[in-house]
Structures are given as structure tokens and as C-alpha cells.
Amino acid sequence: MDTKNPFDALLEAFRAIVREEIAAAMANGKRPAPKEWMTAAELSALYSMPKTWFESRGRSGDLERTKPGRRVLFKRRDVELFLEKNKRSH
């Protein structure tokens, strides 16, 4: 005899609500807020620059960084300010 889990209905209701919220957000053109703290790999993908560029600027102290655990994180706003301050016109 197959016994039903009493929480299956509740779990399915949660899933339906989440699907509705995601669909509504996408229909309104809302995008998730950009991340404030990012890894060198994420910054590399965002700015199309080598990951090592961010890592070396962090080690030299040009870019502030933090290491709350195993990952080194950079504040996106600080990276953008550094890039703006050090841009060159070609």
C-alpha cells in the first residue's frame, strides 16, 4: 500500500506560488538586483577581463577585498570606481 506524504500538497502549493511570482516578475520586466559582492571570476565574466587582473589588483591593495571564508570577494561599487578613475581615452 502506497502512503502519501501529508506535506506533498503544501510543498506543491509553495512551488505554485514561487512559479507565479517568478512569472509576474519576468512579465513586469524586473530583473534581480545586481550583486554587491563578487568573486574575481564573476567580475571577469562581467567586465570581460582576466580573473587574474582583479586578483592582482586586490593583492596590491588597489582594490579593496575581503575574505569572509575561503572566497575572496570584491565590492562591485569599488571596482567600478577604480575602473572609472583609471580609464584611458584612446
PyMOL Python script that loads the backbone (N, CA, C, O; Angstrom):
from pymol import cmd

cmd.read_pdbstr("""\
ATOM      1  N   MET A   1       0.830  -1.169   0.000  1.00  0.00           N
ATOM      2  CA  MET A   1       0.000   0.000   0.000  1.00  0.00           C
ATOM      3  C   MET A   1       0.887   1.249   0.000  1.00  0.00           C
ATOM      4  O   MET A   1       1.817   1.355   0.800  1.00  0.00           O
ATOM      5  N   ASP A   2       0.600   2.172  -0.880  1.00  0.00           N
ATOM      6  CA  ASP A   2       1.400   3.380  -1.043  1.00  0.00           C
ATOM      7  C   ASP A   2       0.854   4.486  -0.146  1.00  0.00           C
ATOM      8  O   ASP A   2      -0.304   4.882  -0.284  1.00  0.00           O
ATOM      9  N   THR A   3       1.681   4.987   0.771  1.00  0.00           N
ATOM     10  CA  THR A   3       1.252   6.045   1.692  1.00  0.00           C
ATOM     11  C   THR A   3       1.667   7.406   1.149  1.00  0.00           C
ATOM     12  O   THR A   3       2.798   7.579   0.695  1.00  0.00           O
ATOM     13  N   LYS A   4       0.758   8.364   1.194  1.00  0.00           N
ATOM     14  CA  LYS A   4       1.054   9.710   0.723  1.00  0.00           C
ATOM     15  C   LYS A   4       1.661  10.528   1.852  1.00  0.00           C
ATOM     16  O   LYS A   4       1.255  10.425   3.009  1.00  0.00           O
ATOM     17  N   ASN A   5       2.636  11.335   1.488  1.00  0.00           N
ATOM     18  CA  ASN A   5       3.236  12.248   2.443  1.00  0.00           C
ATOM     19  C   ASN A   5       2.265  13.407   2.666  1.00  0.00           C
ATOM     20  O   ASN A   5       1.813  14.013   1.695  1.00  0.00           O
ATOM     21  N   PRO A   6       1.934  13.728   3.906  1.00  0.00           N
ATOM     22  CA  PRO A   6       0.969  14.803   4.152  1.00  0.00           C
ATOM     23  C   PRO A   6       1.497  16.187   3.745  1.00  0.00           C
ATOM     24  O   PRO A   6       0.714  17.128   3.607  1.00  0.00           O
ATOM     25  N   PHE A   7       2.780  16.315   3.557  1.00  0.00           N
ATOM     26  CA  PHE A   7       3.364  17.609   3.203  1.00  0.00           C
ATOM     27  C   PHE A   7       3.470  17.832   1.692  1.00  0.00           C
ATOM     28  O   PHE A   7       3.860  18.912   1.251  1.00  0.00           O
ATOM     29  N   ASP A   8       3.124  16.813   0.901  1.00  0.00           N
ATOM     30  CA  ASP A   8       3.196  16.957  -0.552  1.00  0.00           C
ATOM     31  C   ASP A   8       2.311  18.082  -1.068  1.00  0.00           C
ATOM     32  O   ASP A   8       2.730  18.845  -1.939  1.00  0.00           O
ATOM     33  N   ALA A   9       1.108  18.195  -0.551  1.00  0.00           N
ATOM     34  CA  ALA A   9       0.182  19.243  -1.004  1.00  0.00           C
ATOM     35  C   ALA A   9       0.714  20.628  -0.639  1.00  0.00           C
ATOM     36  O   ALA A   9       0.620  21.561  -1.437  1.00  0.00           O
ATOM     37  N   LEU A  10       1.266  20.759   0.552  1.00  0.00           N
ATOM     38  CA  LEU A  10       1.826  22.039   0.984  1.00  0.00           C
ATOM     39  C   LEU A  10       3.029  22.413   0.129  1.00  0.00           C
ATOM     40  O   LEU A  10       3.170  23.564  -0.282  1.00  0.00           O
ATOM     41  N   LEU A  11       3.886  21.453  -0.133  1.00  0.00           N
ATOM     42  CA  LEU A  11       5.054  21.699  -0.972  1.00  0.00           C
ATOM     43  C   LEU A  11       4.645  22.103  -2.384  1.00  0.00           C
ATOM     44  O   LEU A  11       5.247  23.008  -2.962  1.00  0.00           O
ATOM     45  N   GLU A  12       3.656  21.462  -2.935  1.00  0.00           N
ATOM     46  CA  GLU A  12       3.185  21.816  -4.274  1.00  0.00           C
ATOM     47  C   GLU A  12       2.567  23.212  -4.292  1.00  0.00           C
ATOM     48  O   GLU A  12       2.703  23.930  -5.283  1.00  0.00           O
ATOM     49  N   ALA A  13       1.895  23.606  -3.221  1.00  0.00           N
ATOM     50  CA  ALA A  13       1.337  24.961  -3.127  1.00  0.00           C
ATOM     51  C   ALA A  13       2.455  25.997  -3.105  1.00  0.00           C
ATOM     52  O   ALA A  13       2.344  27.037  -3.754  1.00  0.00           O
ATOM     53  N   PHE A  14       3.528  25.726  -2.368  1.00  0.00           N
ATOM     54  CA  PHE A  14       4.685  26.629  -2.356  1.00  0.00           C
ATOM     55  C   PHE A  14       5.301  26.758  -3.745  1.00  0.00           C
ATOM     56  O   PHE A  14       5.642  27.855  -4.186  1.00  0.00           O
ATOM     57  N   ARG A  15       5.437  25.641  -4.414  1.00  0.00           N
ATOM     58  CA  ARG A  15       6.004  25.656  -5.769  1.00  0.00           C
ATOM     59  C   ARG A  15       5.153  26.506  -6.711  1.00  0.00           C
ATOM     60  O   ARG A  15       5.683  27.272  -7.515  1.00  0.00           O
ATOM     61  N   ALA A  16       3.837  26.367  -6.605  1.00  0.00           N
ATOM     62  CA  ALA A  16       2.936  27.141  -7.466  1.00  0.00           C
ATOM     63  C   ALA A  16       3.078  28.635  -7.194  1.00  0.00           C
ATOM     64  O   ALA A  16       3.091  29.437  -8.128  1.00  0.00           O
ATOM     65  N   ILE A  17       3.183  29.012  -5.928  1.00  0.00           N
ATOM     66  CA  ILE A  17       3.347  30.428  -5.572  1.00  0.00           C
ATOM     67  C   ILE A  17       4.656  30.964  -6.116  1.00  0.00           C
ATOM     68  O   ILE A  17       4.690  32.064  -6.668  1.00  0.00           O
ATOM     69  N   VAL A  18       5.725  30.215  -5.971  1.00  0.00           N
ATOM     70  CA  VAL A  18       7.033  30.652  -6.475  1.00  0.00           C
ATOM     71  C   VAL A  18       6.994  30.802  -7.992  1.00  0.00           C
ATOM     72  O   VAL A  18       7.514  31.781  -8.528  1.00  0.00           O
ATOM     73  N   ARG A  19       6.384  29.846  -8.690  1.00  0.00           N
ATOM     74  CA  ARG A  19       6.266  29.947 -10.150  1.00  0.00           C
ATOM     75  C   ARG A  19       5.486  31.196 -10.548  1.00  0.00           C
ATOM     76  O   ARG A  19       5.865  31.893 -11.489  1.00  0.00           O
ATOM     77  N   GLU A  20       4.396  31.482  -9.833  1.00  0.00           N
ATOM     78  CA  GLU A  20       3.593  32.679 -10.134  1.00  0.00           C
ATOM     79  C   GLU A  20       4.394  33.952  -9.906  1.00  0.00           C
ATOM     80  O   GLU A  20       4.333  34.874 -10.719  1.00  0.00           O
ATOM     81  N   GLU A  21       5.137  34.012  -8.823  1.00  0.00           N
ATOM     82  CA  GLU A  21       5.933  35.203  -8.515  1.00  0.00           C
ATOM     83  C   GLU A  21       7.032  35.419  -9.553  1.00  0.00           C
ATOM     84  O   GLU A  21       7.288  36.550  -9.965  1.00  0.00           O
ATOM     85  N   ILE A  22       7.671  34.349  -9.968  1.00  0.00           N
ATOM     86  CA  ILE A  22       8.716  34.458 -10.993  1.00  0.00           C
ATOM     87  C   ILE A  22       8.115  34.916 -12.311  1.00  0.00           C
ATOM     88  O   ILE A  22       8.670  35.790 -12.978  1.00  0.00           O
ATOM     89  N   ALA A  23       6.991  34.335 -12.689  1.00  0.00           N
ATOM     90  CA  ALA A  23       6.332  34.735 -13.940  1.00  0.00           C
ATOM     91  C   ALA A  23       5.905  36.193 -13.892  1.00  0.00           C
ATOM     92  O   ALA A  23       6.063  36.914 -14.878  1.00  0.00           O
ATOM     93  N   ALA A  24       5.364  36.642 -12.758  1.00  0.00           N
ATOM     94  CA  ALA A  24       4.941  38.036 -12.628  1.00  0.00           C
ATOM     95  C   ALA A  24       6.133  38.982 -12.709  1.00  0.00           C
ATOM     96  O   ALA A  24       6.047  40.026 -13.354  1.00  0.00           O
ATOM     97  N   ALA A  25       7.234  38.635 -12.071  1.00  0.00           N
ATOM     98  CA  ALA A  25       8.429  39.481 -12.110  1.00  0.00           C
ATOM     99  C   ALA A  25       8.987  39.566 -13.518  1.00  0.00           C
ATOM    100  O   ALA A  25       9.409  40.635 -13.958  1.00  0.00           O
ATOM    101  N   MET A  26       8.993  38.452 -14.225  1.00  0.00           N
ATOM    102  CA  MET A  26       9.509  38.446 -15.594  1.00  0.00           C
ATOM    103  C   MET A  26       8.588  39.220 -16.524  1.00  0.00           C
ATOM    104  O   MET A  26       9.062  39.877 -17.451  1.00  0.00           O
ATOM    105  N   ALA A  27       7.282  39.155 -16.297  1.00  0.00           N
ATOM    106  CA  ALA A  27       6.326  39.864 -17.135  1.00  0.00           C
ATOM    107  C   ALA A  27       6.440  41.372 -16.944  1.00  0.00           C
ATOM    108  O   ALA A  27       6.195  42.138 -17.875  1.00  0.00           O
ATOM    109  N   ASN A  28       6.810  41.795 -15.742  1.00  0.00           N
ATOM    110  CA  ASN A  28       6.960  43.224 -15.461  1.00  0.00           C
ATOM    111  C   ASN A  28       8.324  43.754 -15.875  1.00  0.00           C
ATOM    112  O   ASN A  28       8.602  44.941 -15.709  1.00  0.00           O
ATOM    113  N   GLY A  29       9.172  42.894 -16.407  1.00  0.00           N
ATOM    114  CA  GLY A  29      10.493  43.321 -16.836  1.00  0.00           C
ATOM    115  C   GLY A  29      11.456  43.557 -15.685  1.00  0.00           C
ATOM    116  O   GLY A  29      12.505  44.173 -15.871  1.00  0.00           O
ATOM    117  N   LYS A  30      11.115  43.079 -14.511  1.00  0.00           N
ATOM    118  CA  LYS A  30      12.000  43.261 -13.360  1.00  0.00           C
ATOM    119  C   LYS A  30      13.168  42.298 -13.467  1.00  0.00           C
ATOM    120  O   LYS A  30      13.021  41.147 -13.879  1.00  0.00           O
ATOM    121  N   ARG A  31      14.311  42.794 -13.090  1.00  0.00           N
ATOM    122  CA  ARG A  31      15.498  41.951 -13.014  1.00  0.00           C
ATOM    123  C   ARG A  31      15.981  41.932 -11.578  1.00  0.00           C
ATOM    124  O   ARG A  31      15.751  42.887 -10.835  1.00  0.00           O
ATOM    125  N   PRO A  32      16.635  40.876 -11.183  1.00  0.00           N
ATOM    126  CA  PRO A  32      17.148  40.858  -9.817  1.00  0.00           C
ATOM    127  C   PRO A  32      18.207  41.948  -9.631  1.00  0.00           C
ATOM    128  O   PRO A  32      18.918  42.301 -10.571  1.00  0.00           O
ATOM    129  N   ALA A  33      18.299  42.465  -8.430  1.00  0.00           N
ATOM    130  CA  ALA A  33      19.290  43.499  -8.137  1.00  0.00           C
ATOM    131  C   ALA A  33      20.685  42.937  -8.348  1.00  0.00           C
ATOM    132  O   ALA A  33      20.932  41.771  -8.038  1.00  0.00           O
ATOM    133  N   PRO A  34      21.610  43.752  -8.874  1.00  0.00           N
ATOM    134  CA  PRO A  34      22.970  43.253  -9.069  1.00  0.00           C
ATOM    135  C   PRO A  34      23.624  42.920  -7.730  1.00  0.00           C
ATOM    136  O   PRO A  34      23.333  43.534  -6.704  1.00  0.00           O
ATOM    137  N   LYS A  35      24.496  41.950  -7.771  1.00  0.00           N
ATOM    138  CA  LYS A  35      25.192  41.540  -6.558  1.00  0.00           C
ATOM    139  C   LYS A  35      26.148  42.639  -6.118  1.00  0.00           C
ATOM    140  O   LYS A  35      26.803  43.270  -6.948  1.00  0.00           O
ATOM    141  N   GLU A  36      26.225  42.863  -4.815  1.00  0.00           N
ATOM    142  CA  GLU A  36      27.124  43.887  -4.289  1.00  0.00           C
ATOM    143  C   GLU A  36      28.543  43.345  -4.131  1.00  0.00           C
ATOM    144  O   GLU A  36      29.510  44.052  -4.416  1.00  0.00           O
ATOM    145  N   TRP A  37      28.672  42.115  -3.686  1.00  0.00           N
ATOM    146  CA  TRP A  37      29.982  41.491  -3.501  1.00  0.00           C
ATOM    147  C   TRP A  37      30.147  40.399  -4.544  1.00  0.00           C
ATOM    148  O   TRP A  37      29.248  39.583  -4.749  1.00  0.00           O
ATOM    149  N   MET A  38      31.316  40.386  -5.210  1.00  0.00           N
ATOM    150  CA  MET A  38      31.536  39.430  -6.290  1.00  0.00           C
ATOM    151  C   MET A  38      32.940  38.831  -6.205  1.00  0.00           C
ATOM    152  O   MET A  38      33.860  39.451  -5.671  1.00  0.00           O
ATOM    153  N   THR A  39      33.089  37.627  -6.736  1.00  0.00           N
ATOM    154  CA  THR A  39      34.399  36.993  -6.829  1.00  0.00           C
ATOM    155  C   THR A  39      35.129  37.532  -8.058  1.00  0.00           C
ATOM    156  O   THR A  39      34.530  38.180  -8.916  1.00  0.00           O
ATOM    157  N   ALA A  40      36.423  37.255  -8.131  1.00  0.00           N
ATOM    158  CA  ALA A  40      37.206  37.671  -9.297  1.00  0.00           C
ATOM    159  C   ALA A  40      36.673  37.007 -10.564  1.00  0.00           C
ATOM    160  O   ALA A  40      36.674  37.624 -11.630  1.00  0.00           O
ATOM    161  N   ALA A  41      36.222  35.774 -10.464  1.00  0.00           N
ATOM    162  CA  ALA A  41      35.684  35.076 -11.634  1.00  0.00           C
ATOM    163  C   ALA A  41      34.394  35.742 -12.126  1.00  0.00           C
ATOM    164  O   ALA A  41      34.190  35.883 -13.332  1.00  0.00           O
ATOM    165  N   GLU A  42      33.527  36.150 -11.199  1.00  0.00           N
ATOM    166  CA  GLU A  42      32.290  36.829 -11.583  1.00  0.00           C
ATOM    167  C   GLU A  42      32.587  38.189 -12.211  1.00  0.00           C
ATOM    168  O   GLU A  42      31.958  38.573 -13.198  1.00  0.00           O
ATOM    169  N   LEU A  43      33.545  38.913 -11.637  1.00  0.00           N
ATOM    170  CA  LEU A  43      33.935  40.210 -12.202  1.00  0.00           C
ATOM    171  C   LEU A  43      34.554  40.027 -13.575  1.00  0.00           C
ATOM    172  O   LEU A  43      34.326  40.832 -14.477  1.00  0.00           O
ATOM    173  N   SER A  44      35.328  38.982 -13.733  1.00  0.00           N
ATOM    174  CA  SER A  44      35.958  38.681 -15.017  1.00  0.00           C
ATOM    175  C   SER A  44      34.902  38.478 -16.101  1.00  0.00           C
ATOM    176  O   SER A  44      35.034  38.996 -17.210  1.00  0.00           O
ATOM    177  N   ALA A  45      33.864  37.728 -15.776  1.00  0.00           N
ATOM    178  CA  ALA A  45      32.792  37.489 -16.743  1.00  0.00           C
ATOM    179  C   ALA A  45      32.006  38.773 -17.025  1.00  0.00           C
ATOM    180  O   ALA A  45      31.604  39.022 -18.162  1.00  0.00           O
ATOM    181  N   LEU A  46      31.793  39.574 -16.000  1.00  0.00           N
ATOM    182  CA  LEU A  46      31.015  40.801 -16.148  1.00  0.00           C
ATOM    183  C   LEU A  46      31.737  41.845 -16.989  1.00  0.00           C
ATOM    184  O   LEU A  46      31.123  42.496 -17.834  1.00  0.00           O
ATOM    185  N   TYR A  47      33.031  42.005 -16.763  1.00  0.00           N
ATOM    186  CA  TYR A  47      33.791  43.059 -17.436  1.00  0.00           C
ATOM    187  C   TYR A  47      34.665  42.557 -18.584  1.00  0.00           C
ATOM    188  O   TYR A  47      35.383  43.347 -19.197  1.00  0.00           O
ATOM    189  N   SER A  48      34.619  41.284 -18.880  1.00  0.00           N
ATOM    190  CA  SER A  48      35.414  40.678 -19.960  1.00  0.00           C
ATOM    191  C   SER A  48      36.898  40.984 -19.789  1.00  0.00           C
ATOM    192  O   SER A  48      37.581  41.395 -20.727  1.00  0.00           O
ATOM    193  N   MET A  49      37.370  40.775 -18.582  1.00  0.00           N
ATOM    194  CA  MET A  49      38.779  40.979 -18.250  1.00  0.00           C
ATOM    195  C   MET A  49      39.276  39.715 -17.562  1.00  0.00           C
ATOM    196  O   MET A  49      38.480  38.940 -17.032  1.00  0.00           O
ATOM    197  N   PRO A  50      40.589  39.504 -17.566  1.00  0.00           N
ATOM    198  CA  PRO A  50      41.109  38.298 -16.914  1.00  0.00           C
ATOM    199  C   PRO A  50      40.850  38.296 -15.406  1.00  0.00           C
ATOM    200  O   PRO A  50      40.930  39.333 -14.747  1.00  0.00           O
ATOM    201  N   LYS A  51      40.545  37.139 -14.890  1.00  0.00           N
ATOM    202  CA  LYS A  51      40.329  36.972 -13.456  1.00  0.00           C
ATOM    203  C   LYS A  51      41.571  37.396 -12.679  1.00  0.00           C
ATOM    204  O   LYS A  51      41.473  37.982 -11.600  1.00  0.00           O
ATOM    205  N   THR A  52      42.731  37.095 -13.237  1.00  0.00           N
ATOM    206  CA  THR A  52      43.990  37.423 -12.561  1.00  0.00           C
ATOM    207  C   THR A  52      44.201  38.929 -12.425  1.00  0.00           C
ATOM    208  O   THR A  52      44.910  39.374 -11.523  1.00  0.00           O
ATOM    209  N   TRP A  53      43.585  39.722 -13.319  1.00  0.00           N
ATOM    210  CA  TRP A  53      43.704  41.176 -13.227  1.00  0.00           C
ATOM    211  C   TRP A  53      43.084  41.653 -11.913  1.00  0.00           C
ATOM    212  O   TRP A  53      43.672  42.477 -11.213  1.00  0.00           O
ATOM    213  N   PHE A  54      41.912  41.144 -11.582  1.00  0.00           N
ATOM    214  CA  PHE A  54      41.238  41.527 -10.346  1.00  0.00           C
ATOM    215  C   PHE A  54      41.994  40.990  -9.129  1.00  0.00           C
ATOM    216  O   PHE A  54      42.139  41.680  -8.120  1.00  0.00           O
ATOM    217  N   GLU A  55      42.469  39.755  -9.242  1.00  0.00           N
ATOM    218  CA  GLU A  55      43.205  39.162  -8.129  1.00  0.00           C
ATOM    219  C   GLU A  55      44.475  39.941  -7.815  1.00  0.00           C
ATOM    220  O   GLU A  55      44.774  40.193  -6.648  1.00  0.00           O
ATOM    221  N   SER A  56      45.225  40.324  -8.846  1.00  0.00           N
ATOM    222  CA  SER A  56      46.476  41.050  -8.600  1.00  0.00           C
ATOM    223  C   SER A  56      46.209  42.456  -8.069  1.00  0.00           C
ATOM    224  O   SER A  56      46.966  42.947  -7.232  1.00  0.00           O
ATOM    225  N   ARG A  57      45.140  43.118  -8.542  1.00  0.00           N
ATOM    226  CA  ARG A  57      44.794  44.444  -8.008  1.00  0.00           C
ATOM    227  C   ARG A  57      44.351  44.337  -6.549  1.00  0.00           C
ATOM    228  O   ARG A  57      44.580  45.250  -5.756  1.00  0.00           O
ATOM    229  N   GLY A  58      43.727  43.236  -6.208  1.00  0.00           N
ATOM    230  CA  GLY A  58      43.330  43.012  -4.815  1.00  0.00           C
ATOM    231  C   GLY A  58      44.539  42.772  -3.928  1.00  0.00           C
ATOM    232  O   GLY A  58      44.620  43.311  -2.824  1.00  0.00           O
ATOM    233  N   ARG A  59      45.485  41.959  -4.412  1.00  0.00           N
ATOM    234  CA  ARG A  59      46.691  41.691  -3.626  1.00  0.00           C
ATOM    235  C   ARG A  59      47.531  42.942  -3.429  1.00  0.00           C
ATOM    236  O   ARG A  59      48.116  43.136  -2.364  1.00  0.00           O
ATOM    237  N   SER A  60      47.594  43.795  -4.454  1.00  0.00           N
ATOM    238  CA  SER A  60      48.417  45.011  -4.362  1.00  0.00           C
ATOM    239  C   SER A  60      47.747  46.096  -3.526  1.00  0.00           C
ATOM    240  O   SER A  60      48.394  47.076  -3.157  1.00  0.00           O
ATOM    241  N   GLY A  61      46.468  45.937  -3.225  1.00  0.00           N
ATOM    242  CA  GLY A  61      45.757  46.924  -2.425  1.00  0.00           C
ATOM    243  C   GLY A  61      45.056  47.985  -3.251  1.00  0.00           C
ATOM    244  O   GLY A  61      44.434  48.889  -2.693  1.00  0.00           O
ATOM    245  N   ASP A  62      45.147  47.891  -4.585  1.00  0.00           N
ATOM    246  CA  ASP A  62      44.449  48.853  -5.444  1.00  0.00           C
ATOM    247  C   ASP A  62      42.935  48.700  -5.331  1.00  0.00           C
ATOM    248  O   ASP A  62      42.192  49.680  -5.389  1.00  0.00           O
ATOM    249  N   LEU A  63      42.496  47.465  -5.171  1.00  0.00           N
ATOM    250  CA  LEU A  63      41.074  47.177  -4.989  1.00  0.00           C
ATOM    251  C   LEU A  63      40.894  46.574  -3.600  1.00  0.00           C
ATOM    252  O   LEU A  63      41.613  45.650  -3.218  1.00  0.00           O
ATOM    253  N   GLU A  64      39.931  47.103  -2.850  1.00  0.00           N
ATOM    254  CA  GLU A  64      39.662  46.517  -1.539  1.00  0.00           C
ATOM    255  C   GLU A  64      39.023  45.154  -1.733  1.00  0.00           C
ATOM    256  O   GLU A  64      38.274  44.921  -2.682  1.00  0.00           O
ATOM    257  N   ARG A  65      39.333  44.282  -0.826  1.00  0.00           N
ATOM    258  CA  ARG A  65      38.770  42.935  -0.884  1.00  0.00           C
ATOM    259  C   ARG A  65      38.546  42.431   0.528  1.00  0.00           C
ATOM    260  O   ARG A  65      39.084  42.978   1.491  1.00  0.00           O
ATOM    261  N   THR A  66      37.755  41.397   0.638  1.00  0.00           N
ATOM    262  CA  THR A  66      37.504  40.769   1.925  1.00  0.00           C
ATOM    263  C   THR A  66      37.501  39.260   1.720  1.00  0.00           C
ATOM    264  O   THR A  66      37.251  38.767   0.621  1.00  0.00           O
ATOM    265  N   LYS A  67      37.779  38.548   2.784  1.00  0.00           N
ATOM    266  CA  LYS A  67      37.793  37.090   2.702  1.00  0.00           C
ATOM    267  C   LYS A  67      37.033  36.539   3.905  1.00  0.00           C
ATOM    268  O   LYS A  67      37.633  36.175   4.916  1.00  0.00           O
ATOM    269  N   PRO A  68      35.697  36.480   3.785  1.00  0.00           N
ATOM    270  CA  PRO A  68      34.905  36.004   4.915  1.00  0.00           C
ATOM    271  C   PRO A  68      35.023  34.497   5.168  1.00  0.00           C
ATOM    272  O   PRO A  68      34.628  34.007   6.226  1.00  0.00           O
ATOM    273  N   GLY A  69      35.552  33.795   4.224  1.00  0.00           N
ATOM    274  CA  GLY A  69      35.721  32.349   4.345  1.00  0.00           C
ATOM    275  C   GLY A  69      36.839  31.947   3.400  1.00  0.00           C
ATOM    276  O   GLY A  69      37.948  32.473   3.487  1.00  0.00           O
ATOM    277  N   ARG A  70      36.558  31.035   2.516  1.00  0.00           N
ATOM    278  CA  ARG A  70      37.553  30.607   1.531  1.00  0.00           C
ATOM    279  C   ARG A  70      37.604  31.502   0.314  1.00  0.00           C
ATOM    280  O   ARG A  70      38.609  31.537  -0.396  1.00  0.00           O
ATOM    281  N   ARG A  71      36.527  32.227   0.069  1.00  0.00           N
ATOM    282  CA  ARG A  71      36.429  33.030  -1.159  1.00  0.00           C
ATOM    283  C   ARG A  71      36.863  34.470  -0.909  1.00  0.00           C
ATOM    284  O   ARG A  71      36.538  35.059   0.121  1.00  0.00           O
ATOM    285  N   VAL A  72      37.591  35.017  -1.853  1.00  0.00           N
ATOM    286  CA  VAL A  72      37.958  36.429  -1.809  1.00  0.00           C
ATOM    287  C   VAL A  72      36.878  37.192  -2.568  1.00  0.00           C
ATOM    288  O   VAL A  72      36.549  36.849  -3.703  1.00  0.00           O
ATOM    289  N   LEU A  73      36.332  38.220  -1.941  1.00  0.00           N
ATOM    290  CA  LEU A  73      35.241  38.988  -2.534  1.00  0.00           C
ATOM    291  C   LEU A  73      35.644  40.450  -2.716  1.00  0.00           C
ATOM    292  O   LEU A  73      36.379  41.021  -1.910  1.00  0.00           O
ATOM    293  N   PHE A  74      35.143  41.030  -3.790  1.00  0.00           N
ATOM    294  CA  PHE A  74      35.377  42.432  -4.106  1.00  0.00           C
ATOM    295  C   PHE A  74      34.036  43.139  -4.130  1.00  0.00           C
ATOM    296  O   PHE A  74      33.038  42.568  -4.570  1.00  0.00           O
ATOM    297  N   LYS A  75      34.004  44.382  -3.659  1.00  0.00           N
ATOM    298  CA  LYS A  75      32.764  45.161  -3.711  1.00  0.00           C
ATOM    299  C   LYS A  75      32.641  45.737  -5.110  1.00  0.00           C
ATOM    300  O   LYS A  75      33.533  46.443  -5.581  1.00  0.00           O
ATOM    301  N   ARG A  76      31.538  45.436  -5.767  1.00  0.00           N
ATOM    302  CA  ARG A  76      31.342  45.848  -7.162  1.00  0.00           C
ATOM    303  C   ARG A  76      31.462  47.361  -7.326  1.00  0.00           C
ATOM    304  O   ARG A  76      32.061  47.829  -8.295  1.00  0.00           O
ATOM    305  N   ARG A  77      30.906  48.125  -6.400  1.00  0.00           N
ATOM    306  CA  ARG A  77      30.965  49.585  -6.487  1.00  0.00           C
ATOM    307  C   ARG A  77      32.420  50.079  -6.468  1.00  0.00           C
ATOM    308  O   ARG A  77      32.769  51.003  -7.202  1.00  0.00           O
ATOM    309  N   ASP A  78      33.275  49.459  -5.620  1.00  0.00           N
ATOM    310  CA  ASP A  78      34.690  49.843  -5.560  1.00  0.00           C
ATOM    311  C   ASP A  78      35.408  49.528  -6.868  1.00  0.00           C
ATOM    312  O   ASP A  78      36.247  50.304  -7.324  1.00  0.00           O
ATOM    313  N   VAL A  79      35.077  48.394  -7.465  1.00  0.00           N
ATOM    314  CA  VAL A  79      35.682  48.018  -8.744  1.00  0.00           C
ATOM    315  C   VAL A  79      35.279  49.026  -9.822  1.00  0.00           C
ATOM    316  O   VAL A  79      36.119  49.467 -10.606  1.00  0.00           O
ATOM    317  N   GLU A  80      34.005  49.386  -9.861  1.00  0.00           N
ATOM    318  CA  GLU A  80      33.537  50.349 -10.860  1.00  0.00           C
ATOM    319  C   GLU A  80      34.194  51.720 -10.670  1.00  0.00           C
ATOM    320  O   GLU A  80      34.550  52.378 -11.647  1.00  0.00           O
ATOM    321  N   LEU A  81      34.353  52.146  -9.423  1.00  0.00           N
ATOM    322  CA  LEU A  81      35.024  53.422  -9.157  1.00  0.00           C
ATOM    323  C   LEU A  81      36.485  53.370  -9.594  1.00  0.00           C
ATOM    324  O   LEU A  81      36.995  54.327 -10.178  1.00  0.00           O
ATOM    325  N   PHE A  82      37.161  52.251  -9.311  1.00  0.00           N
ATOM    326  CA  PHE A  82      38.552  52.103  -9.713  1.00  0.00           C
ATOM    327  C   PHE A  82      38.684  52.147 -11.236  1.00  0.00           C
ATOM    328  O   PHE A  82      39.569  52.817 -11.768  1.00  0.00           O
ATOM    329  N   LEU A  83      37.804  51.432 -11.931  1.00  0.00           N
ATOM    330  CA  LEU A  83      37.858  51.413 -13.393  1.00  0.00           C
ATOM    331  C   LEU A  83      37.574  52.804 -13.968  1.00  0.00           C
ATOM    332  O   LEU A  83      38.230  53.226 -14.921  1.00  0.00           O
ATOM    333  N   GLU A  84      36.622  53.501 -13.405  1.00  0.00           N
ATOM    334  CA  GLU A  84      36.293  54.845 -13.883  1.00  0.00           C
ATOM    335  C   GLU A  84      37.459  55.810 -13.640  1.00  0.00           C
ATOM    336  O   GLU A  84      37.800  56.621 -14.501  1.00  0.00           O
ATOM    337  N   LYS A  85      38.049  55.708 -12.473  1.00  0.00           N
ATOM    338  CA  LYS A  85      39.158  56.603 -12.114  1.00  0.00           C
ATOM    339  C   LYS A  85      40.394  56.348 -12.979  1.00  0.00           C
ATOM    340  O   LYS A  85      41.140  57.277 -13.287  1.00  0.00           O
ATOM    341  N   ASN A  86      40.605  55.113 -13.361  1.00  0.00           N
ATOM    342  CA  ASN A  86      41.817  54.734 -14.081  1.00  0.00           C
ATOM    343  C   ASN A  86      41.591  54.472 -15.573  1.00  0.00           C
ATOM    344  O   ASN A  86      42.428  53.850 -16.227  1.00  0.00           O
ATOM    345  N   LYS A  87      40.487  54.934 -16.100  1.00  0.00           N
ATOM    346  CA  LYS A  87      40.219  54.696 -17.530  1.00  0.00           C
ATOM    347  C   LYS A  87      41.126  55.586 -18.376  1.00  0.00           C
ATOM    348  O   LYS A  87      41.545  56.669 -17.966  1.00  0.00           O
ATOM    349  N   ARG A  88      41.399  55.095 -19.539  1.00  0.00           N
ATOM    350  CA  ARG A  88      42.204  55.841 -20.510  1.00  0.00           C
ATOM    351  C   ARG A  88      41.363  56.107 -21.729  1.00  0.00           C
ATOM    352  O   ARG A  88      40.570  55.257 -22.135  1.00  0.00           O
ATOM    353  N   SER A  89      41.519  57.273 -22.321  1.00  0.00           N
ATOM    354  CA  SER A  89      40.809  57.535 -23.568  1.00  0.00           C
ATOM    355  C   SER A  89      41.744  57.196 -24.714  1.00  0.00           C
ATOM    356  O   SER A  89      42.911  57.588 -24.717  1.00  0.00           O
ATOM    357  N   HIS A  90      41.224  56.469 -25.680  1.00  0.00           N
ATOM    358  CA  HIS A  90      42.058  56.038 -26.807  1.00  0.00           C
ATOM    359  C   HIS A  90      41.774  56.870 -28.006  1.00  0.00           C
ATOM    360  O   HIS A  90      42.377  56.661 -29.059  1.00  0.00           O
TER     361      HIS A  90
END
""", "prot")
cmd.dss("prot")
cmd.show_as("cartoon", "prot")
cmd.util.cbc("prot")
cmd.orient("prot")
